Amino acid sequence: MIKNIMIATDGSETSEKAAKAGIDIARRSAGSVTVVYVMDIFRLAYLPGYTTLPGIKEQLLELMKKEGKEATDFAAELAMKAGVPCNKIVAEGSPSEELLKISRESGMDLLVMGSVGRTGLDRFLLGSVAEKVVRNSTVPVLLIRE
């Protein structure tokens, strides 16, 4: 039975659709959801001025934390309205690696995520994060199309 559902979000429309789907599954199975946003801190290193301009690193991290809070709050609000227990996690690192790690270590029964996210142009048909997760997950993955 599917009781522990992890929803990966990046704040995109596709991840919002994934949140709705994951919450609906949890509601129907009397389960709970854990909403996860991963701050991709490794991408920051490629931005001009990231290491040389004073305060830019801190400002970018704060923006990412704010975005993560907004994305997880959106899903938590949906879960509350549906009567589904919800936990929120904002993590740092490589999105695919963190999603795999959290889903495995938290004993999730299902991982729900969008097929492409904000960086959907990285891959032709399947987002690069989604592709890595599907290829390497020990937990069943449900991809929601855009």
N, C-alpha and C positions, 0 to 999 in steps of 0.2 A: 504494500500500500504506500502511496505517496503522501508523506506527512511533512517532511522538511524540504521546502523549496527555496532555492537560491535564485534571486533575480539579479542579473548583472545590468547595470544602467550606466549610461554616459550622458544622460540628459537629452538624447536625440529622440525624434518622433518614433523611430523604430524601437528604441528601448522603452519608451512609454507604452507602446503596444505590447511589448514583452511583459511589462509590469502588469498590465491588465489581464493578460493571459495567465500568468503565474498566480496572481491573486485569485482568479476565478477557479483555477485547479485547486488551490489551497482551500478555498471556501467549500467546494464540492466534496473534498476529502477530509474536511475538518482538520486541516493541517495549519502550518504556519509558514511565513516567508521571512527570509533574510535578504535584504536589499543591499547590494554591494556596488560601490563606486570606487574605481581605482585611479588615483592620480598618477598619470604617466610621467614621472619625474625624469625619466631618461631622455625624453624628447626635448626637455627644456635645455639641455646642454648644447643643442644644435642652434638655439636662437642667438642672433647677434647681440652681443652685450651682456649675455647671461652671466658670464664670469667676471666681466670687467666693469660694468656699470654698478655703482654703489646702490644697494637696496633693491635692485631689479629682481634678484632671486626671491627675496622675501615677498615682494609684491605679487609675483607670479604664483608662488605657493599659496598665498592668501586667496587669490582669484580662483585657483583650482579647488581649494577647500570650500569656498563659497559655492562654486558650481556643484561640487559633490554633495554638499548639504541640500541644495535646492533639488537636485535629482533624487536623492534618497527621501527627502521630505515629500516630494510628489507621490512616490510609490507608497510611502507610509500613510499618507492621507487616503489614498485609494483603499488600502488594506483596512484602515480604521472604519471607513464607510461600509466595507463589506463584512466587518466583524471578524477579520482575520488577524491573529497576532503577528506582529512585525518587529524585527530587529533591523537596525541600520548599521552598516559598516562603511567607513571611508578609509581606504587603505592607500599606501604608497608603493610604487614599484612598476614592474612590467605588467600591464593589464592581464594578458593571457596567463602569465605565471601565477599572479596573485589569485585570479579567479579559480584556477586549477587547485592551488594550494588550499584556499579557503573552503572550496566545495568538498575536497577530500578530507581535510582535518575536522570539518564541522559535521561530518556524517550526513551530508545532504542526499536526498533521494532523487532529486531532479534539479538541473540547472537550466534556467530559462533566460534567453538573451536574444537580442536582435541579430539578424543575419549580417547587417552592416550598421555601423554607427556613424559618428561624426567624421571619421576618417574613411568613409565608405569608398572613396576613390582609390584607396591603396590596392584594392583587388578588383578584378573585373566582376565576378559573380558573388563572391563571399568575402566579407570583411576579414582583414588579416587577423584580428583578435579572435573572431568567431571561428575562423579556420583552424587556428592553433588550438583553441579549446576543444573543438570537435575531434580533432586528430589525437589529442592527448588525454582527454578526460576519462577517468574511471567511473564517473557519475554520468547517467544518461543526460543528454543535452537536447533541449527543445529549442530550435531556432525559429524565430518569428520573422517573416519577410516584411520588407518595407511596404 
